Amino acid sequence: MVSIGRWLRGIGETSGPHAMKTARSVLSGVLHLAVRHEAIPHNPVRDVGSVRVPAKQTKRDLQRAFTREEREALLTFADADPTAQRRDLGDLLAFMAGTGARVGEACGVRWSDLDLEVGTVKLGSLPVRVPGQGLVLQQKGKTKGSTRTLVLPPWLVSRLLTRKIDAIPNEWNVVLCSPMGMLRDTSNTTKHVRALLDAAGFEWATGHTFRKTAATWLDEDGVSGRQVANQLGHAKPSMTMDRYMSRRAITERAADVL
């Protein structure tokens, strides 16, 4: 056991934890076969501790949140920029900023999902591309926790009330349809958001930054991890929170922060 452990540690020191884990798996498989053929009494690799491989950091992990000044500047730019106006991106970005919703979730919101008198929205439906059918509005959300009801910030309610006055009719009754009254393709919309961020001078940001910002601001204000997870549509922020904290609609506190 000692020699196997030393051998694995040597691989880890020279080639890293991924190579160490692979070597342990291969050796364990070989010795398991030897046990089956009664060549050895037991598999000694089982006596060696498991190998933990650190999670790989992605650009999303390293991404920071918008400051309040940056978010305000970005939304102001989106309302004034001719390309953003032509693509009708101002309200889309505002919705993402005020809720932390995914791009697809924002594109799938229907007027029937909104209660602007109370100031709530039900998220869950999103446009998906189906072979042979094109874009369709899927009623089921991206994840188990995607279908949720959020309280909207008052400033976002005002924007949506204004938008409703001149709402573009469309067969899906979606709020943030394309300027031509069609469902927005999530992939194409993400590219348009990317181009807008670059034009506004936020090359470091992505569409996901709005979700990062929502989570960061809520956390800084002392909102619990369970409530932050509910806001973003994450089913399990951790095993403990998922088992011992009740799941419910987000209260006005999240809307006040955002």
N, C-alpha and C positions, 0 to 999 in steps of 0.2 A: 504494500500500500504506500509505504514511504517513497519507494523508488518511482512508482507511477505518479505520485503527487509531484515529486521533484521534476520528473520528465515533463509533465504538463506545465508546471510553472516556468520551466526553461523555454517552452514553446511560447508561452504567454509573454515572457520578457523579450524574446527576439522577434516574434511575429504578431503579437497582439492578442487580445481576448477572443476575437472571432476565430482565429486559427486554433487557439487553445480549446475552444468549445468544439470545433470540428474534430480535432484529434481525439478528444475525450469520447465523442460519439462513435467514431470509427473503432477505437480500441474496445469500447464497451460492447459493440456489436460482434467483434471477433471473439472476445472472451465469452460472451453469451453463447455463441455457437459451440465453443469448447466445453462449456458447462453442459449443454444439451447432449454432447457426445461423451460425457463423463470423463473428459480428459483432465478437468480440474474440478474441485468440489464447489466452488462458488466464484462469482464474478468480482474480483478485487476492485474494479472501477467503482462499484457501488459504495465502497468505503471511502471514496474520495469525494470531497464536497463538490457541489454543483458549480458550474462556471457561469458567472453573471456577465453579460455583455451590456455595456452602457448603451442607452438609447441614442440613436443617431440624431444629432441636432439638425433641423432643417431651417431654411430661411424663415419659415413661418414661426419657428420657436424663437429665433433671434429678433423677430420683428418687434418694434416698440409700438406704443399706442400714440394716437394723435393727442396733442395738447388741446385745450379748449380753444385757444387762439387759432391753432392750425385747422381744427375742424370747421370753425366759423369761416376762416379764409377760403377753405376748399369749397364749402357750400355756396359761398358768395361767388366764387369763380365759376362754378357749375351753372349758376343762374344767369351769368352774364356772357359766358363764352358762346360764340355763334355755333361752333360744332356741337357743343353739349346741348344747346337749345334745339338744334336740328335733330339730334338723337333723343331728345326729351330725357335727359339724364338727371336734371336737377332734383326732381321729386324722388327719383329712384335712390340717389345718394342720400337724400334727406331721410328717407324711410329706413335705409340701412343704418344710418347714423343714430336715429332715434330709437331703434329697436335691437340692433345687433343681429339682425336677420341675415341669412345667407343670400347671395345674389339670386339664386333660383327661388327661394322662398318669397323674396320681394316681388319677383316677376309673376308669381302665382297667386298673389293676394286678390281676392274678388271683392266687389263692393258688398256682397252679402256677408263677407267675413268681418266687415267693419261695423262697429256701433259707435258712430262719431258723437252721438249724444252722451254716451257713457264714457267714450274715449278708450275703446278696446279694439283689439284685432285678434282674430284666430288665424294662426299660421299652420301650415301643413301641406297644402296643395302646391305643386310646382310643375312647370313645363318640362316635359321630357320628349326626346326624339325616339319614335318607335319605327323600326324598319317597315316600309310599305305604307305607313300612315302619316309620317311626318311628325310635327310637333303636336302633342296632346297634353291636356292638363291632367296630371296625375293627382289623385286625391290623397294618396298616402305620402307622408313626408319621407325625407332622406333617411332618417334614423328612427329608432323606437320612441325617442322623446321629442321628435320634431313637431308633432301636433300639440299646440299649446296656445293659451290665451295670454296676451300681454296687455298691460296698460300703456297707452301712448302718452308721450309728453305733450303738454298743451300746444307747444309751438308746432308740433307735427300734425296734431288734429286740425289746426288752423290751415296748414298747407293742404291737407287732404280735403277739407271743406271747400277751399278755393278751387282745387282741381275738379271736384265733383260738378261744379257749375258748368264747366265746358268739357266734361268727360267724353272721351272718344268711344262711341258705341262699338262693341265687339261681341262676338258670339259666346265668348267665355265669361264675359262680364268682369274681366280682370281690371284692376285699378291702374297698373303700370304697364299697359300694353305698349307696343311700338307706335311711332307716329302714324303708321299706316293702319292701326287698329288690329294688329296681329299679335299673337303670343311672342314674347321675346325668347329667343334662343339663349340659354344660359351661357354657353361658350362664347357666342358672339358678343353678348352683353358684357361679359367679363373682359373681353378685349377692348371694348369701348371704354369701360371704366379704367382700364390700364392706360389707354391713350390720354384720357382726361387727367389722370393723376400726373402723368409725365408733363403734359402741357401746363398744369398748375404748379409745377416745381416740386412735386412729391414723388420723385422717382423711386425712393426707398419704400414707399407704401404699396399695398395691393388692396383688392376688394376685401380681403380678409381682415385688414387693419381696422375696419369698422367694428368687427366682432371683438378683436383684441382690445379696442378702445372701450367698448361697452363693459367687457369683463374687468378691465383695469380700473375704470372709474367706479364701478360698483364695489369692487374689492376695497379700493381706497376709502370708500364711504362706509365701510363696515358691513356691507351686505354679506350674508352667509354664503358659503360655497354652494350649498344646495340651491339657494335662490338664484345665484349666478348661473348655475347649470340649467335651471328651469328657463331663465331668460334666453339662453343661447340654444336650448333644445338638446342638451346633453343628458342622456339617461343616467349615467353613473359618474359623478365627479370622484367618488371613491366608494369602496364597499361599505364603510361605516356610515357615511352620509346617506347612501341609498337605502340602507336598512333601517336607520333610526330616525330619519327626518322625513316628515310627510311631504308629499308632492302636491303643490297647489298652484293656482294662477298667481302670477307676480302682482304685487300690490302697487299702490301709487308711489311707494318709495323709489322703485326702480325708475319710474317715469320722471320723478323729480330730479334724480341724478343725471339722467340722460337728456 
